[in-house]
Amino acid sequence: MTRRTTRTRVAVSAGRAAGLASRLTGRGQGATISGRVMNLISPKLLAELAADQRVVLVSATNGKTTTTRLLTAALEAAGRPGEGPAVVSNSTGANLTSGIAPTLARSRGPGIAVLEVDERVLARVVDPLAPELLVLGNLSRDQLDRFGEVHAVGDKWRAVAEAHPDLAIVANASDPHVVWAATPAKVTWVALGLRWRQDAATCPSCGSLLDWSVDRFDCRACGFAQPDAQHRLTKDALVVEGRTVPLDLALPGEWNRYNAALAIVAATTHFGIEPDVAARAMAEVRSVAGRFMRIPLGDGREATVILAKNPAGWTEALRHVAAHVDAGVVVAVNAHVADGKDPSWLWDVPYEALAGHPTAAAGERRLDVAVRLRYAGVEHAIELDPIVAARALDSDDVSIIASYTQFSALYRKHR
Amino acid sequence: MNTRTSAVRIGLVYPELLGTYGDRGNAIVLVERCRWRGIPAELVEVRADETIPDSLDIYLFGGGEDDPQLIAADGMRASRDAIVRAHAGGAAVLAVCAGFQLVGHRYEAADGAVLDGIGLIDMVTRPGPNRLIGEVVVEPSASVHWGAAGPPARLTGFENHGGRTTLGPGVEALGRVVAGGGNGDGAGGDGALAERFVGTYLHGPVLPRNPGLADRLLAWVVAPNGGRLPELPSPLEERLRSERLRVGSAGPLRSWYQARRLARG
């Protein structure tokens, strides 16, 4: 705290006041406005606030909030109360520069900061925050109208690794964009597998067609290929440093096993935490900033809320819910700026898997959803409010799978 | 193809390269609208490392990012003769965004690279000063190419492209842009329309949002020589189309009001 200048202290106080005002007036959770005020008053704020922290940055198109939460759980479990470093983390998913500052401002002396960073913001915060570790998960299409192409994001990440060749990175070896981005730095690879490959058809290095014929990528033209990974996720467990660690997570779905695998490898290889200790701490996590929270439907039933922002996320979410024969599903979609204003991605998602499930189309773009479901052969109700839609479904196991602004509205109301 | 004995073969060309904007949806809609009418139809995917056959009834070229578009262009040029032969022999073509740019003579990318297309349509595309992103409304041209059914109702879509397309003399636009950018070359049109050919910048995808346009494409191959398709009521699709028409045609103030209406149901 001693290294903070007066200007930064003023900035932090003013930002906190703005955040409090935002919460009291019910406008938001306060993190973003609070950070905006802080950044405005003190431009060097991020660097000063991060100076006494060991900073870990977590980024990906999907899973960054959960991976951040899981890694934080492992670090907290490993530190003994009163000893060991304190951990701060932006656990509400406020992951732009404005969300990071208030998180760092909470630290009370030297410690570890585990920060989730939006994939398009990462390159801008690496220099001020001087992280000692990056954890990079995956890159796929998301909000194309707002952020443009996937390749461009990968190139920005790569520029970070090129500028910091000594930076430690824990990265997914199965995603060509991530491999392309991380390679110039000091990388620990984890093979997680990649099921959504529609953004991984061409080589990030030379633009030729990638060969996926043996379930791993290989560019015949330039030699860019999937690296051999020291650590890998198998069907039942994670193999880390040659040891098999079972993953018995409270969090549902295959995709959370990816998140946990990345977090365990980061905790083990970088912080020296026993993989079993890390895995046990992660097993306890039940809900992450509203993801997988249960909302009472008022008739004795509860609905599980799942955030799915893009076709890669949706494909995983569908696999999860469609595995339960009687599961009811509400597909709740908006198309605001934060969702992407073009919901054409609905046609990339294999909604055919919902045939036979009690299903409803909800959200402001419920008609786009309904037309998609009709062509997928899925009978459905149409209802603006996802809770009203969920109540009407004849199922004891209802999931509301929601786009970003649908999700955050539910979270605000039911947290 | 006057009397069909086999299933309508709907070809989704290079889905892993030209499929960035849910373009598979156009193929799904064509297949299902055949089947719902009792007409057998088959979805044929042409993978990126395969040659494009001349045996398809409808060719779908979708939207894509720059690198994939480059590879798609190579493949389309290599299979140019098959595409041109099939089209001349009665097949229909729907080309959207990147795929639309590649049916022209030439596409100049923003980085200065020049990409040769297949020259099926007399047109060229150059980079514009900015990307055109947002809802689009298009009034279809009153053209003989639509056939007995006449032009479809107003089209809605979502565009996201940086190219500006100029049609050659005598080439008709798909329609007049009522709201949005379209070809963006100052001529006020979107896409191109020719015999059994529709090119457009509209995503959404375009056929789920505009069932009338889907049915024109199908009629060209299923009921040529002025025939008509059996009617297929599409109340849900029409509800979506009118909602998008209202939102897409609205100015800034109306657009804000429409957004409030959407949120309240």
Interface residues (C-beta under 8 A of the other chain):
Chain A: R141 L144 D145 E149 V150 H151 R197 Q198 A201 T202 G207 S208 L209 K341 D342 S344 W345 L346 W347 D348 E364 R365 L367 D368 A370 V371 R372 R374 Y375 A376 L384 D385
Chain B: P15 E16 L17 G19 T20 Y21 G22 D23 R24 G25 I28 V29 E32 A48 D49 E65 D66 D67 P68 L70 I71 I133 G134 F158 N160 H203 G204 P205 P208 R209 L236 E237 R239 L240 E243 L262 A263 R264 G265
